[in-house]
C-alpha cells in the first residue's frame, strides 16, 4: 500500500466512525479482533509513560444492567453492544511522584537504571508540584489522569473503525452513583480508581446520517 492508498484508507475509517447509538445485539466481535483493539490501548502513549489506565471488559449482562440506572447516555448502547469497556483512571494512590506504582513502572516496566529513575522521579515531582500543581487536590490529579486515558480511547475507536467495528464513547453517567455501583458490584476500589468513561463496541443496527464537521479553515490557524 503506497502513501496515497494508506491516507485514503485511514480517512475512510474516520468517515466510517460515528457514535453508534444502538448496536445489533445478534452480532459479536471476534475475540481476536477485540484483543487487537485492546492491544492498541496498551500501546498508547501517556505522560511520562506511566499508563494511568485500567480497563474492565463487562460481558455479564446482569452487571451491565446494574449500570443502566445511572448511565443515562448509554440506555441503548450498553444492553446491545458486543463488548462494553469501562476505563478506570488511576488516582493519587498510584500517580503521585513518590508512590510504589511509579517506582514499579520505572524499575520493572521501563527498566531504568537507578540513577535515571531518580532523575525522572525528581522531574516528575517538579511537574506535579510546580508545573501543573496536581498535588493541590485529588480532583486535579484525577482529571490529569483522565485526559491521558482519552488517548487510548481515541486509538481504540480509530482502529476499530479501520477493521469495520463500530463504537460509542459514553460520558453520560452520574459519576458518584456509578462508582458506588462499581465499588459494590464490581469490586473496584474507588479510593484508588475513578471511572473516566465507558466505551461500547459492536456493529451498527442502522446507518448513521452524514458526518458533520466544521471546515478546516474554521479550526486551524498557521502562524
Backbone as CSV, one residue per row, in Angstrom:
resi,resn,N_x,N_y,N_z,CA_x,CA_y,CA_z,C_x,C_y,C_z
1,UNK,0.842,-1.194,0.000,0.000,0.000,0.000,0.883,1.251,0.000
2,UNK,0.712,2.114,-1.010,1.518,3.334,-1.050,0.927,4.403,-0.137
3,UNK,1.602,5.556,-0.081,1.174,6.599,0.857,-0.248,7.068,0.573
4,UNK,-0.584,7.296,-0.677,-1.929,7.765,-1.006,-2.988,6.737,-0.610
5,UNK,-2.698,5.470,-0.901,-3.645,4.415,-0.535,-3.807,4.338,0.979
6,UNK,-2.707,4.513,1.699,-2.770,4.497,3.160,-3.612,5.650,3.689
7,UNK,-3.390,6.842,3.142,-4.152,8.016,3.583,-5.637,7.859,3.278
8,UNK,-5.947,7.344,2.098,-7.345,7.118,1.727,-8.002,6.104,2.672
9,UNK,-7.268,5.046,3.000,-7.780,4.011,3.897,-8.068,4.580,5.290
10,UNK,-7.140,5.406,5.785,-7.317,6.000,7.118,-8.491,6.962,7.134
11,UNK,-8.585,7.837,6.124,-9.698,8.784,6.082,-11.041,8.075,5.934
12,UNK,-11.057,6.984,5.186,-12.290,6.206,5.048,-12.755,5.703,6.409
13,UNK,-11.807,5.288,7.254,-12.148,4.832,8.603,-12.701,5.977,9.447
14,UNK,-12.132,7.176,9.294,-12.623,8.319,10.059,-14.040,8.709,9.628
15,UNK,-14.325,8.601,8.355,-15.686,8.876,7.885,-16.657,7.776,8.318
16,UNK,-16.163,6.558,8.412,-16.993,5.437,8.849,-17.361,5.556,10.323
17,UNK,-16.395,5.985,11.149,-16.615,6.027,12.588,-17.678,7.044,12.971
18,UNK,-18.578,6.652,13.845,-19.552,7.569,14.420,-19.926,7.040,15.793
19,UNK,-20.566,7.864,16.592,-21.012,7.434,17.922,-22.288,6.617,17.751
20,UNK,-22.111,5.323,17.650,-23.232,4.423,17.368,-24.197,4.404,18.555
21,UNK,-25.450,4.751,18.314,-26.432,4.870,19.391,-27.124,3.563,19.730
22,UNK,-27.087,2.610,18.814,-27.682,1.304,19.087,-26.993,0.268,18.207
23,UNK,-26.626,-0.854,18.835,-25.890,-1.899,18.134,-26.806,-3.075,17.806
24,UNK,-26.361,-3.875,16.863,-27.070,-5.107,16.540,-26.680,-6.157,17.582
25,UNK,-27.596,-6.528,18.476,-27.230,-7.448,19.566,-26.919,-8.858,19.094
26,UNK,-27.261,-9.174,17.858,-27.015,-10.517,17.327,-25.596,-10.673,16.789
27,UNK,-24.891,-9.576,16.613,-23.549,-9.633,16.026,-22.485,-9.421,17.109
28,UNK,-21.555,-10.353,17.199,-20.496,-10.297,18.196,-19.134,-10.121,17.538
29,UNK,-18.292,-9.342,18.168,-16.945,-9.106,17.666,-16.089,-10.352,17.916
30,UNK,-15.389,-10.847,16.887,-14.473,-11.975,17.112,-13.439,-11.633,18.186
31,UNK,-13.093,-12.621,18.990,-12.198,-12.381,20.125,-10.846,-11.825,19.687
32,UNK,-10.309,-12.322,18.577,-9.003,-11.822,18.142,-9.082,-10.375,17.700
33,UNK,-10.216,-9.957,17.134,-10.385,-8.557,16.749,-10.456,-7.659,17.981
34,UNK,-11.152,-8.118,19.005,-11.254,-7.264,20.194,-9.922,-7.187,20.925
35,UNK,-9.179,-8.271,20.951,-7.861,-8.221,21.581,-6.912,-7.310,20.791
36,UNK,-7.086,-7.261,19.497,-6.316,-6.323,18.676,-6.626,-4.878,19.089
37,UNK,-7.905,-4.574,19.306,-8.302,-3.240,19.756,-7.670,-2.932,21.110
38,UNK,-7.729,-3.883,22.032,-7.134,-3.683,23.351,-5.629,-3.471,23.270
39,UNK,-4.986,-4.158,22.333,-3.535,-4.003,22.190,-3.172,-2.575,21.795
40,UNK,-4.018,-1.924,21.004,-3.720,-0.540,20.639,-3.896,0.388,21.832
41,UNK,-4.775,0.032,22.763,-4.876,0.797,24.013,-3.609,0.610,24.834
42,UNK,-3.160,-0.631,24.935,-1.954,-0.929,25.712,-0.735,-0.182,25.188
43,UNK,-0.671,-0.023,23.873,0.481,0.623,23.248,0.350,2.145,23.160
44,UNK,-0.734,2.688,23.679,-0.960,4.135,23.589,0.026,4.913,24.469
45,UNK,0.347,6.127,24.074,1.261,6.943,24.877,0.576,7.546,26.099
46,UNK,1.384,7.851,27.103,0.881,8.528,28.305,1.985,9.413,28.861
47,UNK,1.616,10.382,29.652,2.586,11.316,30.214,3.614,10.567,31.065
48,UNK,4.877,10.788,30.784,5.995,10.122,31.448,5.985,8.605,31.224
49,UNK,5.044,8.111,30.419,4.937,6.679,30.179,4.416,5.898,31.372
50,UNK,3.589,6.536,32.229,3.171,5.901,33.473,1.785,5.247,33.406
51,UNK,1.170,5.218,32.236,-0.023,4.412,31.973,-1.091,4.506,33.078
52,UNK,-1.794,5.622,33.191,-2.737,5.798,34.297,-4.107,5.170,34.061
53,UNK,-4.150,4.065,33.344,-5.429,3.445,32.999,-5.509,2.001,33.478
54,UNK,-6.759,1.553,33.612,-7.053,0.142,33.869,-8.411,-0.125,33.224
55,UNK,-8.528,-1.232,32.499,-9.730,-1.477,31.705,-10.516,-2.679,32.226
56,UNK,-11.824,-2.487,32.357,-12.734,-3.580,32.681,-13.584,-3.865,31.450
57,UNK,-13.621,-5.102,31.009,-14.475,-5.508,29.901,-15.658,-6.265,30.496
58,UNK,-16.829,-5.669,30.369,-18.020,-6.179,31.059,-18.924,-6.903,30.069
59,UNK,-18.879,-8.219,30.090,-19.700,-9.026,29.198,-20.909,-9.632,29.905
60,UNK,-20.921,-9.596,31.216,-22.030,-10.117,32.010,-23.210,-9.135,31.923
61,UNK,-24.308,-9.563,31.309,-25.451,-8.673,31.122,-26.066,-8.239,32.450
62,UNK,-25.987,-9.077,33.463,-26.513,-8.696,34.782,-25.740,-7.522,35.348
63,UNK,-24.426,-7.545,35.181,-23.606,-6.425,35.644,-23.874,-5.180,34.813
64,UNK,-24.046,-5.354,33.507,-24.362,-4.197,32.660,-25.654,-3.526,33.119
65,UNK,-26.639,-4.326,33.462,-27.932,-3.770,33.880,-27.814,-2.940,35.151
66,UNK,-26.844,-3.262,35.989,-26.663,-2.504,37.225,-26.140,-1.096,36.956
67,UNK,-25.542,-0.894,35.790,-25.038,0.430,35.417,-26.133,1.327,34.842
68,UNK,-27.164,0.725,34.272,-28.148,1.473,33.489,-28.888,2.563,34.257
69,UNK,-29.248,2.374,35.527,-29.988,3.445,36.205,-29.239,4.778,36.275
70,UNK,-27.910,4.727,36.191,-27.111,5.952,36.341,-26.357,6.323,35.063
71,UNK,-26.430,5.476,34.051,-25.738,5.747,32.779,-26.766,6.209,31.761
72,UNK,-27.225,7.454,31.913,-28.301,7.955,31.060,-27.866,8.074,29.590
73,UNK,-26.568,8.154,29.351,-26.080,8.276,27.982,-25.881,6.953,27.273
74,UNK,-26.178,5.847,27.960,-25.924,4.550,27.341,-27.100,3.598,27.411
75,UNK,-28.312,4.138,27.463,-29.503,3.307,27.644,-29.677,2.275,26.524
76,UNK,-29.349,2.664,25.292,-29.494,1.731,24.168,-28.185,1.018,23.849
77,UNK,-27.072,1.695,24.097,-25.787,1.125,23.715,-25.345,-0.006,24.650
78,UNK,-25.451,0.214,25.951,-24.923,-0.757,26.912,-25.580,-2.137,26.779
79,UNK,-26.916,-2.228,26.630,-27.527,-3.561,26.510,-27.257,-4.249,25.174
80,UNK,-26.979,-3.466,24.130,-26.910,-4.071,22.787,-25.494,-4.250,22.250
81,UNK,-24.507,-3.606,22.846,-23.158,-3.680,22.283,-22.561,-5.075,22.472
82,UNK,-21.644,-5.414,21.597,-20.943,-6.693,21.697,-20.007,-6.708,22.898
83,UNK,-19.250,-5.615,23.070,-18.288,-5.516,24.165,-18.421,-4.144,24.835
84,UNK,-18.497,-4.165,26.149,-18.545,-2.925,26.934,-17.249,-2.801,27.720
85,UNK,-16.562,-1.697,27.512,-15.306,-1.433,28.214,-15.494,-0.249,29.162
86,UNK,-15.062,-0.419,30.400,-15.035,0.679,31.357,-13.581,1.055,31.581
87,UNK,-13.267,2.317,31.393,-11.899,2.774,31.618,-11.797,3.421,32.992
88,UNK,-10.969,2.852,33.832,-10.702,3.403,35.150,-9.410,4.210,35.089
89,UNK,-9.452,5.412,35.648,-8.251,6.241,35.737,-7.657,6.095,37.135
90,UNK,-6.364,5.980,37.184,-5.676,5.821,38.469,-5.631,7.153,39.217
91,UNK,-5.893,7.101,40.513,-5.883,8.290,41.352,-4.510,8.494,41.989
92,UNK,-4.439,9.433,42.928,-3.162,9.800,43.550,-2.442,8.627,44.191
93,UNK,-3.191,7.669,44.697,-2.588,6.483,45.310,-1.532,5.880,44.388
94,UNK,-1.830,5.862,43.094,-0.892,5.339,42.112,-0.001,6.418,41.511
95,UNK,-0.574,7.598,41.228,0.062,8.534,40.316,0.946,9.588,40.968
96,UNK,0.981,9.679,42.300,1.906,10.609,42.947,3.353,10.232,42.614
97,UNK,4.195,11.228,42.590,5.597,11.023,42.225,6.318,10.054,43.163
98,UNK,5.861,9.945,44.419,6.540,9.105,45.404,5.819,7.787,45.677
99,UNK,4.910,7.368,44.779,4.134,6.154,45.007,4.917,4.890,44.638
100,UNK,4.490,3.775,45.199,5.086,2.489,44.849,4.839,2.151,43.381
101,UNK,3.689,2.573,42.863,3.365,2.289,41.463,4.361,2.960,40.522
102,UNK,4.713,4.198,40.793,5.676,4.917,39.946,7.045,4.245,40.019
103,UNK,7.424,3.800,41.211,8.683,3.054,41.345,8.639,1.792,40.513
104,UNK,7.524,1.054,40.609,7.349,-0.176,39.827,7.445,0.101,38.325
105,UNK,6.773,1.158,37.873,6.781,1.456,36.440,8.190,1.761,35.949
106,UNK,8.938,2.536,36.696,10.279,2.906,36.252,11.247,1.724,36.337
107,UNK,11.129,0.939,37.421,12.085,-0.146,37.640,11.742,-1.408,36.845
108,UNK,10.478,-1.836,36.905,10.103,-3.125,36.335,9.635,-3.043,34.880
109,UNK,8.959,-1.960,34.521,8.412,-1.845,33.166,9.359,-1.073,32.245
110,UNK,9.759,0.114,32.667,10.657,0.923,31.839,12.119,0.492,31.973
111,UNK,12.415,-0.261,33.035,13.751,-0.827,33.265,14.846,0.235,33.216
112,UNK,14.614,1.308,33.952,15.575,2.398,34.001,16.647,2.114,35.050
113,UNK,17.879,2.506,34.793,18.922,2.388,35.820,18.561,3.254,37.037
114,UNK,19.044,2.900,38.239,18.685,3.644,39.449,18.917,5.146,39.362
115,UNK,20.029,5.560,38.766,20.300,6.996,38.708,19.308,7.713,37.794
116,UNK,18.903,7.053,36.695,17.923,7.651,35.788,16.549,7.673,36.447
117,UNK,16.232,6.646,37.225,14.974,6.639,37.974,14.871,7.867,38.865
118,UNK,15.930,8.161,39.568,15.894,9.293,40.496,15.771,10.621,39.749
119,UNK,16.464,10.740,38.623,16.352,11.960,37.824,14.919,12.126,37.304
120,UNK,14.354,11.028,36.815,12.998,11.089,36.279,11.986,11.360,37.381
121,UNK,12.167,10.744,38.558,11.254,10.980,39.678,11.275,12.454,40.106
122,UNK,12.463,13.034,40.133,12.564,14.436,40.527,11.888,15.337,39.500
123,UNK,12.061,15.012,38.211,11.393,15.815,37.180,9.880,15.665,37.286
124,UNK,9.440,14.459,37.565,8.006,14.176,37.731,7.455,14.909,38.954
125,UNK,8.227,14.958,40.022,7.803,15.699,41.218,7.627,17.182,40.887
126,UNK,8.595,17.752,40.206,8.502,19.165,39.833,7.285,19.411,38.945
127,UNK,7.051,18.505,38.010,5.887,18.620,37.128,4.598,18.639,37.930
128,UNK,4.470,17.729,38.894,3.241,17.640,39.673,3.093,18.790,40.667
129,UNK,4.181,19.166,41.306,4.101,20.199,42.348,4.074,21.610,41.776
130,UNK,4.864,21.859,40.739,5.067,23.228,40.284,4.416,23.526,38.934
131,UNK,4.658,22.665,37.951,4.199,22.965,36.594,2.676,22.901,36.467
132,UNK,2.089,21.807,36.913,0.645,21.612,36.773,-0.108,21.676,38.100
133,UNK,0.644,21.769,39.213,0.043,21.872,40.555,-1.018,20.781,40.788
134,UNK,-0.635,19.559,40.489,-1.568,18.440,40.586,-1.763,17.945,42.005
135,UNK,-0.887,18.322,42.905,-0.968,17.805,44.264,-1.848,18.654,45.169
136,UNK,-2.433,19.717,44.618,-3.243,20.607,45.443,-4.575,19.989,45.836
137,UNK,-5.116,19.113,44.979,-6.352,18.411,45.332,-6.470,17.138,44.496
138,UNK,-7.246,16.197,44.987,-7.387,14.897,44.339,-8.013,15.021,42.962
139,UNK,-8.956,15.965,42.800,-9.637,16.097,41.517,-8.667,16.516,40.406
140,UNK,-7.716,17.382,40.743,-6.744,17.813,39.744,-5.942,16.622,39.230
141,UNK,-5.523,15.759,40.140,-4.756,14.584,39.743,-5.610,13.630,38.905
142,UNK,-6.851,13.432,39.341,-7.745,12.522,38.626,-8.033,13.041,37.217
143,UNK,-8.317,14.338,37.093,-8.604,14.908,35.775,-7.395,14.803,34.849
144,UNK,-6.206,14.988,35.401,-4.982,14.854,34.594,-4.835,13.427,34.093
145,UNK,-5.101,12.451,34.962,-5.031,11.047,34.551,-6.090,10.743,33.498
146,UNK,-7.294,11.282,33.693,-8.377,11.027,32.740,-8.023,11.525,31.351
147,UNK,-7.405,12.708,31.269,-7.054,13.252,29.959,-6.189,12.276,29.166
148,UNK,-5.314,11.574,29.857,-4.445,10.638,29.163,-5.191,9.383,28.712
149,UNK,-6.174,8.963,29.505,-6.933,7.773,29.115,-7.696,8.007,27.819
150,UNK,-7.964,9.270,27.497,-8.682,9.567,26.257,-7.804,9.327,25.030
151,UNK,-6.501,9.327,25.206,-5.619,8.976,24.089,-5.854,7.516,23.714
152,UNK,-5.920,6.655,24.722,-6.187,5.239,24.472,-7.571,5.055,23.861
153,UNK,-8.547,5.830,24.338,-9.896,5.722,23.798,-9.922,6.081,22.311
154,UNK,-9.278,7.172,21.945,-9.261,7.590,20.544,-8.593,6.532,19.669
155,UNK,-7.491,5.970,20.159,-6.814,4.931,19.382,-7.700,3.709,19.197
156,UNK,-8.384,3.292,20.255,-9.258,2.129,20.145,-10.392,2.370,19.157
157,UNK,-11.022,3.537,19.220,-12.125,3.829,18.309,-11.656,3.889,16.861
158,UNK,-10.472,4.469,16.647,-9.956,4.595,15.287,-9.628,3.242,14.680
159,UNK,-8.894,2.419,15.416,-8.526,1.128,14.832,-9.743,0.218,14.702
160,UNK,-10.718,0.373,15.605,-11.957,-0.396,15.450,-12.614,-0.035,14.121
161,UNK,-12.695,1.257,13.833,-13.294,1.701,12.569,-12.509,1.178,11.375
162,UNK,-11.207,1.081,11.518,-10.373,0.619,10.412,-10.631,-0.847,10.074
163,UNK,-11.172,-1.610,11.025,-11.496,-3.011,10.732,-13.014,-3.237,10.735
164,UNK,-13.770,-2.147,10.547,-15.207,-2.263,10.345,-16.034,-2.480,11.594
165,UNK,-15.495,-2.076,12.751,-16.211,-2.235,14.019,-16.639,-0.860,14.527
166,UNK,-17.876,-0.774,14.971,-18.428,0.486,15.476,-18.137,0.658,16.964
167,UNK,-18.272,1.899,17.414,-18.017,2.215,18.819,-18.862,3.399,19.249
168,UNK,-18.940,3.586,20.556,-19.602,4.772,21.103,-19.013,5.087,22.469
169,UNK,-18.363,6.253,22.608,-17.852,6.653,23.917,-18.996,7.231,24.751
170,UNK,-18.985,6.950,26.047,-20.074,7.403,26.915,-19.510,8.116,28.139
171,UNK,-19.840,9.388,28.253,-19.600,10.161,29.466,-20.917,10.479,30.174
172,UNK,-22.013,10.063,29.583,-23.320,10.381,30.132,-23.691,9.468,31.285
173,UNK,-23.075,9.719,32.440,-23.399,8.942,33.631,-23.180,9.801,34.878
174,UNK,-23.875,9.448,35.944,-23.685,10.117,37.232,-22.480,9.462,37.894
175,UNK,-21.368,10.198,37.949,-20.112,9.575,38.361,-20.179,8.985,39.773
176,UNK,-20.681,9.761,40.724,-20.677,9.281,42.113,-21.513,8.016,42.278
177,UNK,-22.719,8.024,41.709,-23.600,6.862,41.859,-23.091,5.666,41.064
178,UNK,-22.521,5.931,39.886,-21.961,4.841,39.095,-20.778,4.208,39.818
179,UNK,-19.944,5.028,40.421,-18.794,4.484,41.137,-19.214,3.733,42.392
180,UNK,-20.349,4.099,42.979,-20.882,3.309,44.091,-21.235,1.903,43.618
181,UNK,-21.801,1.809,42.408,-22.109,0.502,41.826,-20.814,-0.267,41.550
182,UNK,-19.815,0.416,41.014,-18.544,-0.241,40.724,-17.894,-0.780,41.996
183,UNK,-18.008,-0.029,43.062,-17.450,-0.477,44.340,-18.223,-1.666,44.890
184,UNK,-19.537,-1.575,44.856,-20.397,-2.597,45.477,-20.490,-3.868,44.642
185,UNK,-20.612,-3.731,43.323,-20.905,-4.876,42.464,-19.714,-5.376,41.644
186,UNK,-18.751,-4.491,41.384,-17.638,-4.855,40.505,-16.328,-5.043,41.270
187,UNK,-16.327,-4.723,42.554,-15.106,-4.877,43.344,-14.045,-3.841,43.076
188,UNK,-14.434,-2.672,42.584,-13.467,-1.614,42.292,-13.190,-0.799,43.555
189,UNK,-11.925,-0.593,43.869,-11.533,0.246,44.998,-11.565,1.701,44.530
190,UNK,-12.630,2.403,44.860,-12.808,3.769,44.358,-11.956,4.798,45.105
191,UNK,-11.202,4.361,46.100,-10.193,5.241,46.681,-8.967,5.310,45.782
192,UNK,-8.822,4.295,44.935,-7.640,4.203,44.081,-7.947,4.428,42.602
193,UNK,-9.207,4.166,42.203,-9.603,4.300,40.804,-10.888,5.110,40.691
194,UNK,-11.015,5.840,39.579,-12.266,6.520,39.247,-12.644,6.197,37.811
195,UNK,-13.922,6.293,37.505,-14.394,5.982,36.153,-14.174,7.170,35.229
196,UNK,-13.375,6.966,34.194,-13.115,8.026,33.212,-14.204,8.058,32.145
197,UNK,-14.540,6.889,31.587,-15.566,6.802,30.548,-15.963,5.351,30.354
198,UNK,-17.062,5.173,29.651,-17.466,3.866,29.161,-17.289,3.888,27.650
199,UNK,-17.028,2.719,27.068,-16.806,2.654,25.627,-17.425,1.365,25.089
200,UNK,-18.419,1.529,24.227,-19.133,0.387,23.654,-18.582,0.052,22.270
201,UNK,-18.508,-1.231,21.975,-18.080,-1.707,20.663,-19.090,-2.713,20.125
202,UNK,-19.259,-2.730,18.809,-20.158,-3.691,18.187,-20.376,-3.338,16.731
203,UNK,-21.555,-3.663,16.239,-21.895,-3.413,14.839,-23.212,-2.652,14.771
204,UNK,-23.228,-1.596,13.976,-24.375,-0.697,13.894,-25.654,-1.424,13.494
205,UNK,-26.759,-0.969,14.066,-28.062,-1.527,13.709,-28.599,-0.859,12.455
206,UNK,-28.278,0.425,12.285,-28.691,1.145,11.079,-27.635,2.173,10.728
207,UNK,-27.660,2.615,9.490,-26.663,3.563,9.017,-26.882,4.942,9.631
208,UNK,-25.801,5.634,9.993,-25.941,6.971,10.574,-26.161,8.024,9.497
209,UNK,-26.508,9.211,9.936,-26.599,10.315,8.990,-25.199,10.759,8.602
210,UNK,-25.102,11.560,7.573,-23.805,12.009,7.067,-23.044,12.769,8.144
211,UNK,-21.744,12.554,8.209,-20.904,13.205,9.210,-20.878,14.715,9.000
212,UNK,-20.990,15.465,10.085,-20.948,16.932,10.026,-19.776,17.439,10.846
213,UNK,-18.948,18.274,10.242,-17.802,18.892,10.909,-17.572,20.273,10.298
214,UNK,-16.971,21.175,11.077,-16.579,22.470,10.546,-15.462,22.284,9.522
215,UNK,-15.365,23.185,8.552,-14.245,23.111,7.599,-12.930,23.422,8.300
216,UNK,-11.846,22.917,7.742,-10.530,23.037,8.357,-10.144,24.483,8.644
217,UNK,-10.470,25.402,7.721,-10.064,26.791,7.894,-10.748,27.478,9.078
218,UNK,-11.818,26.861,9.584,-12.502,27.424,10.753,-11.870,27.003,12.072
219,UNK,-11.010,25.985,12.031,-10.468,25.475,13.284,-8.945,25.453,13.328
220,UNK,-8.284,25.912,12.252,-6.829,25.902,12.206,-6.312,27.253,11.782
221,UNK,-5.262,27.715,12.438,-4.568,28.954,12.048,-3.076,28.670,12.013
222,UNK,-2.439,28.942,10.880,-0.994,28.793,10.753,-0.345,30.127,11.093
223,UNK,0.674,30.094,11.918,1.384,31.318,12.317,2.818,31.287,11.838
